[in-house]
Amino acid sequence: MKARAALVLAGCLLWAAPLSAQNAQPQTPPPANPNDAFRSQDITFFGKLYSPLKISVFLPYSAAIRSITAHIGQKVKKGDVLATYEIPLETRIDQKSQLAPTAVKDLEYRISVADKDLDKLAAKAKELEAMVQRNMASQQALSLNAKETETIRKEKASLNEQLALTKQLLADRVELAEKRFGKPAGVGNVPKDGNLKAPCDGYVMWLHPSLRNGSFMGAQTELFQVGTLDPMIIRAQVHEIEAFKLHTGEQATVSFDSIPGKTFTATVSRIPWAPLPSSLQQPSYYEIELTLANPNLEFREGLKAQITINPGK
């Protein structure tokens, strides 16, 4: 009896084992949408603020600064005078020689001489033709006269081309002198003072630290930077994996360590197709740009920004 009971018990255990194993298997959840996981991941990176347009103003000659009429943060229009400087005497002498109309007048004189010579050769040709008919001159003399006439005509054509080019160069020099010195500059005229003018509409963002009234500055020294501040752009280097998730027009949340407790909204405005230079073994980074409105001029160039973008939004 004991042996029979043991056999029955073993059979029951063998029958129950598969059922318990089946019940013990974990339930597999339904597959999630991979796009939902992709979209839920925020992309965070860092960048810096820049002016979208910034132009430097250089001093064309070594000169003493007479007056400074612009200061940092001042709003200016294109052509506004930023500073005036005294033009050195040697510079004025050199500029007067470049603005002198001497070369133009010399070419005009040579052209008038060529016209007079052509008139003489034309009259001589008529005389030679008449003398040839009377056997008083040779055909060779008439041919030589024609060759000389053709030579002077070519010379006159060359002089006319030189005159046109010289006039154009003189006009360009006058235009350049007027930009540097103002309207008093002209043909043969160079004023004692020059003006540095704003190259565009915007704000004075920087001036040379040594720029003072009466200071002497060297030629081609950068004295001012004029640029626009609204909107501003954020440049950031983004890893290739994250760069391919971004699209122009997407909104980003921006915060600054220098402006704690505030967040701002920027828009992705440029994503290049070409990465920054790197070695073959290193991953690529793309320098993207975001546009940030700055109507109250509370942002400055160089501020470090933390940018967060949710590509699914």
C-alpha positions, 0 to 999 in steps of 0.5 A: 500500500505504501508503494502504491501511494508513493507512485500516485504521489509522484505522478501527481507531482510530474503532472503539476510541474509543467503547469506551475512552470507555465504559470510562472512565466512572466507576461511580456508587455506589448511592444512600445512605439520606438518613436515615443522613446525617441521623442521623449529624450531631451537634448541638452548642450551648451553654446554662446551668444553672438551678434549676427552682424558685427563690423570693425572700424579701423583707423586708416592712417597713424593719427592723433584722435581729436574727439570721440562722439560714440560710447559703448552701448550707443545706438547709431545709424550707418554713416554716423560719426564715431570719432574724428582724427587729425590727418598727419601732414605727410599723409595729406601730401600723399593723398593730395598727389593721389587726388590730383587731376594731373594725369587726366590733364596730361592724357587729355593734352596728348590726345589733343596733340594726336588729333592735331597730328592726324589733321596734318597727316590728312592734309598731307595725304590730299597733297600727296594724292594730287602730286602722285597724279601729276607724277610729282610724288611717289606712291611710296610717300603716300603709303608711308603717310597712310602708315603714319596716320594709322600709327597715330590713330592707334596711339590715340585709341590707347590714350583714350582707354588710359584716360577713361581708366585714369578718370575712373580711378580718380573718381574712386579715390575721391569717393574713398577720400569722402568716406574717410575725410568727409565731403570736403575731400575732393579732387586736389583737396584733403582736409586736416581732419578725418572721420570714422563713421558707423558702417551699419545700423546697430550699437557700439559694442566695443571700443579700443581700451586706449582710445582717448581724446588726444591719443595717438593710434597706429594705422589699421588699428581697430577702434570700434565694433558696431553690430546688431543685438536684436535678435542675437544668435547662439552658436553651439557644437552638437554631437552628430547623433544629436544633430541628426535629431534636430530640425530648423524651426524647433523651439529650445529652452535657454538658460544662463548662469549669469541670469539665474532663475529665468528661462528663455525661448530660442529657435533653431535657425541653422543646421549645417550639413558639413561638420567641424574639422576632426580626425577620422577616429573622432566623432563629428560635431556640427555647429548649429545656430539658434535665434534668440529675441533680445528686444530689451537688450538684456543679453550680451555677446559671450554669455554661456547658455544651456540649451534644452530641446525636445525633438518630439515637440 
